[in-house]
Amino acid sequence: DSTETNPMSEVEPEKPTVFYDSECGVCSAIVRKATDRYSEVQFCPSTQLADTNKIERANREMLLTTDNSVIGGMDAVREILRTGGRFSRFIAIVLTFPIIRTGAHLFYRLVANNRPRISRWLHLKSETNPTQ
């Protein structure tokens, strides 16, 4: 008789949470790297969200949730970087400069819109489909 645990029970409500598309090889690879470096943040697949609008958004871009706020895309990446070491915090500050911020947002969109293609090119495995 096996008992299943509720995946949401592992989510610590006091920690900022990043929801991401676990079917995306790029997203999964980034989360695998970031999990150890950014311990102030927890990473959860978008399938653990209850709100369908947030699930759809998290399948398009990383979402960082804190208390009642939701931050997406490059803004979420910048907030995650702020929880890291000195170099990460420095990069987070640099990403606030207007010209760099604009370029970073454009780059994020370019990658986000081409995730399947990039995953194939780089042979990145998703969490839900390791043979991808």
Disulfide bonds with the S-S distance in Angstrom:
none
